[in-house]
Amino acid sequence: MILLNKVTILALLSFILLGCGGQETGSDTDNGGNKPAESISIDTQNTLDFVPESVLTSVNLTSKVRSDSGQDLHITDITPLSDYNNCDFVDVSGLKFRIETEEAQVCRFSYTVEPLSGDFSGSQSGISQIVVSDESTVSSPLPPISKTAYQSEVLVIDLTSYLPEGFSLDNTSVELVGYTDTGDVGAFESQGNSITYTAPDEALGVVTIYYSAINDQMDILPGVIYVTISDTANTAPIASINETLRDKILADSPTGSFTINIENYVSDADGDELQLAGIYTNGLGWATNLTQYTFEYSPNLSGMQYLTYVVSDDRGGYGIGTLNFKVRSYGIIFDDNQDVTFYPTYTLEELASTNGSFSGTYTENGTQGEAGQYPIFNTDLADAYCVTRGLVLPAISQLRSLYTDPLSNSSVFTSQYKWPSGSSYMAIDGTFSLFDGASSLTAGQVGYVSCIEQVELPSDYNFSSKYLGADWNENTIVLASAEVNGNHIPLPPSKYELEYKVVDTNPANLADQVIVEVQENNIIVKQASTRVFQAVLEITDPNNVQGSLQDTSTLIVGTGACPNGVTVNDTQYLGCIPVLDNKETSEKYTAAVADHILINLGYKLDQFGGDIPYLTTSNTTPVYSYYSTDILGKSESNIKESIGVYAQDYCDILNAAEVSGRDNWIWYQQGGISSPPSREQFENLEGTLAAELTRWMSDATGLSVADVGQGVFVFQDAITHQLNQDVDNNRMRYQYNTQNPWKAWQYITCYSSD
């Protein structure tokens, strides 16, 4: 085992701390021959800004750098990280620099700051990232990724599972920097959604890989990967990844900082004593006062925080882990008398992080709230903010009960919660002051917003959607609500205890190839392998959603329209929906789908197929269900009443999955037949799939192609008609009617007008 001497260890730790914004002091210099310059410690943060294209942008580092003595600092150097950087550096002044670029990208610079006064010496560097995009609607980076490597090791980092749906790695955006004892940071290659990193042969330390993800709308998401490099002769420490800490409340800390202890998240197989060596904050806050296992953290803003920490065993081994937690400006208030949880109003910083809207601002002078400006909201905005969080706006009576107890008829600002109270709080029926208990029923007012978590009995909650559709790796939000006095009260996200069962896959019996991640009311379904290309999940919440209307929701994953060029056999295997396009209009029709595919989609033909009037089967392999020709000519009201619920159920599955980009699928066309109907014939179907399906059914049954064509129900003049294929051509014809009494099979199909 190679042992590093203390000097080497301390030197390496200084490299790591430098990368995290720790101190670096310059050598003493003579100030005009009078006295040596005083060496000071300087801290910096890595920064992230989002700006539009072709705009002269100023990056301000004032709040991102500081010195231990409070001395003024200025920028002394700005250097692009790599040749890929196409941002034009314009100028620098004090702690600001300006850049300009004409294209969407992420520009990264290394900056250095030093004391403004010649009486002091010292320098420190940091990384500034500028996300440039006119189209970008995001204002937050991807969570950091941490990896460990040994000297000379090759890491293949597949980013696919880390990227949101629709995003891919921009291979021109990858940049590598690092702090190692030899200065060698290794090398990388990127292809597809993967980055291959090769660690240096002899260096020890930490390297940083910056990358960007982009989608078709030119939204850009910056990301970062931290890699520790350990000695091959030593077993590296182990540090926990994605450790979630409890929420931190700024109002509870007079200093605005918290002590974080990582002792329970690290271990070493050799039994070596570990030392916290560095913290990467990604510009979210300050990490100071590092001890063996603890550090002080001061967040810049409220919201989600992602911290990366590095531990050393002083023997050439490094472990790296990540922490995540939410910082809130104020804590929640639970009123046990009402069994209601009140959430605090927003701050301007919180809204700025999400580009949130507000109706105006209120200035607190320090007597009824911490001094500063706070956003205020009208009733509609306040209600919208609550609903989007799965919460509701309280009534005046609920705010009054809160003020009476637990606030004991005293200002909420002077309580342990310290909420601002200079402005009244919005209610569904007016406003209420948490400063003096006054209320108003006057319409059109503005004020703070406190949303409440109101929980009803489990038997009151029903899922909002019978069917949900999603692509693989796409986040799906499951919603349940209770109806109380005509209002829908959403189940708060924190109360969900979702359970799932994979009830079908395509191909069948591949439930073990389906990976499901559940967090609160969010579900992401992934493929363990490409063998499975469709899955149906039954979603329940037995503890919280027990309503009689909808206590189960079906999630259909991987369902979509069949691609161009599929064969009939493909439709019987792939599980896709054959969609026929009307090339003369924007109308779409679905074609026949085999029963086993319908069942795989969650359409429970195997359970209720026998209950549907007029429905029979093709006696082919595979089996297709269709409505017998007796249904044509029947009264509209009778058919809608007898089969409507069953028929629309399939179309609702297509709506949930937004098949062919539509969510207005319905099982019939209403009207549209001209007179005389026998002449309503037109060549309008694109492609050959309709003809191929009809010929396949004709061959399988021995019936004429005229009897088994594709089509959809049409209701007009209170009578049941068909829009049906003209034999096996790409023509469609309206039938059945007195002048054209031809009857053909009617499969289980859907229609979309536009």
Stockholm file with secondary structure:
# STOCKHOLM 1.0

chainA/1-754         MILLNKVTILALLSFILLGCGGQETGSDTDNGGNKPAESISIDTQNTLDFVPESVLTSVNLTSKVRSDSGQDLHITDITPLSDYNNCDFVDVSGLKFRIETEEAQVCRFSYTVEPLSGDFSGSQSGISQIVVSDESTVSSPLPPISKTAYQSEVLVIDLTSYLPEGFSLDNTSVELVGYTDTGDVGAFESQGNSITYTAPDEALGVVTIYYSAINDQMDILPGVIYVTISDTANTAPIASINETLRDKILADSPTGSFTINIENYVSDADGDELQLAGIYTNGLGWATNLTQYTFEYSPNLSGMQYLTYVVSDDRGGYGIGTLNFKVRSYGIIFDDNQDVTFYPTYTLEELASTNGSFSGTYTENGTQGEAGQYPIFNTDLADAYCVTRGLVLPAISQLRSLYTDPLSNSSVFTSQYKWPSGSSYMAIDGTFSLFDGASSLTAGQVGYVSCIEQVELPSDYNFSSKYLGADWNENTIVLASAEVNGNHIPLPPSKYELEYKVVDTNPANLADQVIVEVQENNIIVKQASTRVFQAVLEITDPNNVQGSLQDTSTLIVGTGACPNGVTVNDTQYLGCIPVLDNKETSEKYTAAVADHILINLGYKLDQFGGDIPYLTTSNTTPVYSYYSTDILGKSESNIKESIGVYAQDYCDILNAAEVSGRDNWIWYQQGGISSPPSREQFENLEGTLAAELTRWMSDATGLSVADVGQGVFVFQDAITHQLNQDVDNNRMRYQYNTQNPWKAWQYITCYSSD
#=GR chainA/1-754 SS CCCCCHHHHHHHHHHHHHHTTCCCCCCCCEETTTEECEECCEEECCEEEEECTTSCEEEECGGGEEETTCCCEEEEEEEESSTTCCCEEEEEETTEEEEECSSCEEEEEEEEEEESSTTEECCEEEEEEEEECSSCCCCSCCCCEEEEEETTCEEEEECGGGSCTTCEECTTSCEEEEEESSSCCCEEEEETTEEEEECCSSCCEEEEEEEEEECTTCCEEEEEEEEEEECTTSCCCEECSSEECCCEEGGGCTTSCEEEECGGGEECTTCCCCEEEEEECTTSEEEECCCSSEEEEEESSSEEEEEEEEEECSSSCEEEEEEEEEEESSCCEEETTTTEEECCCCCHHHHHTTTCCCSEEEEECSSSSSSEEEEEBCHHHHHHHHHHTTCBCCCHHHHHHHHHTTSTTSCGGGSTTCCCCSSCEEETTEEECTTTCCEECCTTCCBBCCCEEECCCGGGEEESCSEEEECTTCEEECCEEEEETTEEEECCGGGCCCEEEEEEEESSSCGGGEEEEEETTEEEEEESSTTCCEEEEEEECTTTCCCSSCSCEEEEESCCBCCTTCCHHHHHHHCCBCEEEBTTSSCEEECCCCHHHHHHTTCCHHHHGGGSTTEEECCSSSCCEEECGGGTTSBHHHHHHHHHHHHHHHHHHHHHHTGGGCSCCBSEEECCCCSSGGGCEEECBCSSHHHHHHHHHHHHHCCCGGGSCCEEEEEETTEEEEEEESTTSSEEEEECSSSSCCCCCEESCCEECC
#=GC SS_cons         CCCCCHHHHHHHHHHHHHHTTCCCCCCCCEETTTEECEECCEEECCEEEEECTTSCEEEECGGGEEETTCCCEEEEEEEESSTTCCCEEEEEETTEEEEECSSCEEEEEEEEEEESSTTEECCEEEEEEEEECSSCCCCSCCCCEEEEEETTCEEEEECGGGSCTTCEECTTSCEEEEEESSSCCCEEEEETTEEEEECCSSCCEEEEEEEEEECTTCCEEEEEEEEEEECTTSCCCEECSSEECCCEEGGGCTTSCEEEECGGGEECTTCCCCEEEEEECTTSEEEECCCSSEEEEEESSSEEEEEEEEEECSSSCEEEEEEEEEEESSCCEEETTTTEEECCCCCHHHHHTTTCCCSEEEEECSSSSSSEEEEEBCHHHHHHHHHHTTCBCCCHHHHHHHHHTTSTTSCGGGSTTCCCCSSCEEETTEEECTTTCCEECCTTCCBBCCCEEECCCGGGEEESCSEEEECTTCEEECCEEEEETTEEEECCGGGCCCEEEEEEEESSSCGGGEEEEEETTEEEEEESSTTCCEEEEEEECTTTCCCSSCSCEEEEESCCBCCTTCCHHHHHHHCCBCEEEBTTSSCEEECCCCHHHHHHTTCCHHHHGGGSTTEEECCSSSCCEEECGGGTTSBHHHHHHHHHHHHHHHHHHHHHHTGGGCSCCBSEEECCCCSSGGGCEEECBCSSHHHHHHHHHHHHHCCCGGGSCCEEEEEETTEEEEEEESTTSSEEEEECSSSSCCCCCEESCCEECC
//
